[in-house]
Amino acid sequence: MKGPEKNKPYRFSMGISIALFLYFGVITTGALTGYRMPEQEKAVDLAFPMEDGVFTVGHGGASTAINYHHDVAPQAYANDITQLHWWGMRASGLSPENLKKYRIYGTPLYSPCSGEVTTAVDRYDDLSPQEDPDEEASPAGNHVILSCDGTEGHLAHMKPGSVEVEEGQMVESGDRLGSVGNTGNTTEPHLHIHAERDGEGVPITFDGRFLKRNSLVFD
């Protein structure tokens, strides 16, 4: 003889609750792990490459839970950085088509380290927000790569016509490189920055601070 049918939904709901608990537990653990500074002895300390504003990190940290770049070895510790208006929003509107409505658009970029410019690309047009780039275009769009004491620093998605350095040029920390734009594989204006050695991502600190998703920088 079968037991009461009313026990089945209870057992079913308990199973779902346990599964959800385990799922969100794994997600939370991954996120918390990503907020910790990894391999501090391998980190490179850079100067923050923008000035005169409030900046926030969209993607950043040491796990895919808070940094979708983390699965790509050279970009494992990349930061995607936007800028905030005084009222705390990154743009005037939720997702405006006009690039100039994004606070960070056109913000000057400065060299985060002293070294040599190994790559300087300035040939791509800005895209509209959410617009897919041309398949043949560089995902980095207009960008600069610096070699500083054996570490490569990549700054991507720069504004057309703004790149002020050329390959082979020596720069000092604080020299102007260009301006933030919306070129390459990007959904809205922001600075993508990462560091790598021999194709492997290197943790970045800015003035001694490891930035993660939602970190704020007042400069």
C-alpha positions as CSV (number, residue, x, y, z in Angstrom):
1,M,0.0,0.0,0.0
2,K,1.4,3.4,-1.0
3,G,2.1,6.1,1.5
4,P,0.4,9.6,1.4
5,E,1.0,11.3,-1.9
6,K,1.4,14.7,-0.1
7,N,5.0,13.6,0.9
8,K,6.2,13.7,-2.6
9,P,6.1,17.4,-3.2
10,Y,7.8,17.9,0.1
11,R,10.6,15.6,-0.8
12,F,10.8,17.2,-4.3
13,S,11.0,20.7,-2.8
14,M,13.6,19.7,-0.3
15,G,15.7,18.3,-3.2
16,I,15.4,21.5,-5.1
17,S,16.3,23.5,-2.0
18,I,19.4,21.4,-1.4
19,A,20.5,21.7,-5.0
20,L,20.0,25.5,-5.0
21,F,21.9,25.8,-1.7
22,L,24.8,23.8,-3.2
23,Y,24.7,25.8,-6.4
24,F,24.7,29.2,-4.8
25,G,27.2,28.0,-2.3
26,V,29.6,27.2,-5.1
27,I,29.0,30.5,-6.8
28,T,29.5,32.4,-3.5
29,T,32.7,30.5,-2.7
30,G,34.0,31.3,-6.2
31,A,33.2,35.0,-5.9
32,L,34.8,35.2,-2.4
33,T,37.9,33.5,-3.7
34,G,38.1,36.0,-6.6
35,Y,38.2,38.9,-4.1
36,R,41.4,37.7,-2.6
37,M,44.8,38.9,-3.9
38,P,46.4,35.9,-5.7
39,E,50.1,35.2,-6.0
40,Q,51.2,38.5,-4.6
41,E,54.8,37.8,-5.3
42,K,54.0,37.7,-9.1
43,A,52.0,40.9,-9.1
44,V,53.0,44.0,-10.9
45,D,52.3,47.4,-9.3
46,L,51.1,50.1,-11.7
47,A,50.1,53.7,-11.5
48,F,46.4,54.1,-12.1
49,P,46.1,55.2,-15.8
50,M,43.4,57.9,-15.4
51,E,43.0,61.0,-13.3
52,D,40.4,63.5,-11.9
53,G,37.4,61.3,-11.4
54,V,35.6,58.5,-9.7
55,F,36.2,55.1,-11.4
56,T,34.6,51.7,-10.9
57,V,35.6,48.2,-11.9
58,G,33.0,46.2,-13.9
59,H,35.0,43.0,-14.4
60,G,38.0,42.3,-12.2
61,G,39.3,39.9,-9.7
62,A,40.7,36.4,-9.5
63,S,37.7,34.2,-10.5
64,T,35.2,33.9,-13.4
65,A,32.4,34.6,-10.9
66,I,33.4,38.3,-10.8
67,N,35.7,38.5,-13.8
68,Y,34.7,36.9,-17.1
69,H,38.2,37.4,-18.5
70,H,39.7,35.0,-15.9
71,D,39.3,32.0,-18.2
72,V,41.6,33.6,-20.9
73,A,45.1,33.0,-19.6
74,P,46.8,36.3,-20.7
75,Q,43.8,38.3,-19.4
76,A,43.2,36.3,-16.2
77,Y,43.5,39.4,-14.0
78,A,42.2,42.0,-16.4
79,N,40.2,45.0,-15.3
80,D,37.3,46.6,-17.2
81,I,37.1,50.1,-15.8
82,T,34.3,52.8,-16.2
83,Q,33.9,56.2,-14.8
84,L,31.0,57.6,-12.7
85,H,29.2,60.9,-12.9
86,W,29.0,62.9,-9.6
87,W,25.5,61.3,-9.1
88,G,27.0,57.8,-9.3
89,M,26.0,56.7,-12.7
90,R,28.3,55.7,-15.5
91,A,26.2,57.3,-18.2
92,S,23.3,59.8,-18.7
93,G,20.6,57.2,-19.3
94,L,20.5,53.4,-18.9
95,S,22.2,52.5,-22.2
96,P,22.5,55.6,-24.4
97,E,23.5,55.3,-28.1
98,N,25.4,58.6,-27.9
99,L,29.0,57.7,-26.7
100,K,29.5,61.2,-25.3
101,K,26.8,60.4,-22.7
102,Y,29.2,57.9,-21.0
103,R,31.3,59.6,-18.4
104,I,34.5,57.8,-19.3
105,Y,34.3,58.5,-23.1
106,G,37.3,60.7,-24.1
107,T,38.9,60.5,-20.6
108,P,42.7,60.8,-21.0
109,L,44.8,57.7,-20.5
110,Y,48.3,57.9,-19.0
111,S,51.1,55.3,-19.0
112,P,50.9,53.1,-15.9
113,C,54.6,52.3,-16.0
114,S,57.9,53.4,-17.5
115,G,59.0,51.3,-20.5
116,E,58.8,50.9,-24.3
117,V,55.8,51.1,-26.5
118,T,55.8,47.7,-28.4
119,T,52.4,48.1,-30.1
120,A,50.4,51.2,-31.0
121,V,47.2,50.7,-33.1
122,D,45.0,53.6,-34.1
123,R,42.9,52.6,-37.2
124,Y,39.5,51.6,-35.9
125,D,36.3,53.6,-35.7
126,D,34.2,53.8,-32.6
127,L,31.2,51.4,-32.4
128,S,27.8,52.1,-31.1
129,P,27.0,50.5,-27.8
130,Q,26.2,46.8,-28.3
131,E,27.3,46.9,-31.9
132,D,29.3,43.8,-33.0
133,P,32.8,44.6,-34.4
134,D,33.9,43.6,-37.8
135,E,35.2,40.0,-37.8
136,E,38.6,41.1,-39.1
137,A,38.9,43.9,-36.5
138,S,41.2,43.5,-33.5
139,P,39.2,42.7,-30.3
140,A,41.3,45.3,-28.5
141,G,40.4,48.0,-31.1
142,N,42.7,50.9,-30.9
143,H,45.2,49.9,-28.2
144,V,48.7,50.3,-26.8
145,I,51.0,47.6,-25.4
146,L,53.9,48.6,-23.2
147,S,56.9,46.5,-22.1
148,C,57.9,47.5,-18.6
149,D,60.6,45.4,-16.8
150,G,59.6,42.2,-18.6
151,T,55.9,42.6,-18.2
152,E,53.5,43.6,-21.0
153,G,50.8,46.1,-20.1
154,H,47.8,46.2,-22.5
155,L,45.4,49.2,-22.7
156,A,42.5,48.6,-25.1
157,H,39.4,50.2,-26.7
158,M,40.9,53.6,-27.2
159,K,39.3,56.5,-29.1
160,P,40.0,56.9,-32.8
161,G,42.7,59.5,-33.5
162,S,43.7,59.7,-29.8
163,V,46.8,57.5,-29.7
164,E,49.7,59.8,-29.0
165,V,52.6,57.2,-29.0
166,E,54.2,55.0,-31.6
167,E,56.0,51.7,-31.6
168,G,59.6,51.9,-30.2
169,Q,58.9,55.0,-28.2
170,M,60.1,55.1,-24.6
171,V,57.6,56.5,-22.1
172,E,57.6,57.4,-18.5
173,S,54.9,56.6,-16.0
174,G,52.3,59.4,-16.4
175,D,53.0,60.2,-20.0
176,R,49.8,60.5,-22.0
177,L,49.0,57.6,-24.3
178,G,45.5,58.5,-25.7
179,S,41.9,58.6,-24.6
180,V,39.1,56.1,-23.8
181,G,36.9,55.2,-26.7
182,N,34.6,52.4,-27.8
183,T,36.6,50.4,-30.4
184,G,37.0,46.7,-30.7
185,N,35.1,44.0,-28.8
186,T,33.2,46.3,-26.4
187,T,29.6,46.9,-25.4
188,E,30.2,50.5,-24.1
189,P,33.1,52.9,-23.5
190,H,35.5,51.6,-20.9
191,L,39.2,50.9,-20.4
192,H,40.3,47.3,-20.6
193,I,43.7,46.8,-19.0
194,H,45.7,43.7,-18.3
195,A,49.3,42.6,-17.7
196,E,51.0,39.4,-18.9
197,R,54.3,37.6,-18.9
198,D,55.1,35.0,-21.5
199,G,51.4,34.7,-22.4
200,E,50.3,34.2,-18.8
201,G,48.2,36.8,-16.9
202,V,49.8,38.7,-14.1
203,P,47.9,40.1,-11.1
204,I,47.8,43.9,-11.1
205,T,47.9,46.2,-8.2
206,F,47.4,50.0,-8.6
207,D,49.4,51.9,-6.1
208,G,49.5,48.7,-4.0
209,R,45.7,47.9,-4.3
210,F,44.2,44.9,-5.9
211,L,41.0,45.9,-7.7
212,K,38.0,43.6,-8.0
213,R,34.4,44.0,-9.3
214,N,32.7,47.1,-7.9
215,S,36.0,48.5,-6.5
216,L,36.0,52.3,-6.5
217,V,39.0,54.5,-7.3
218,F,38.9,58.2,-6.3
219,D,41.6,60.0,-8.3
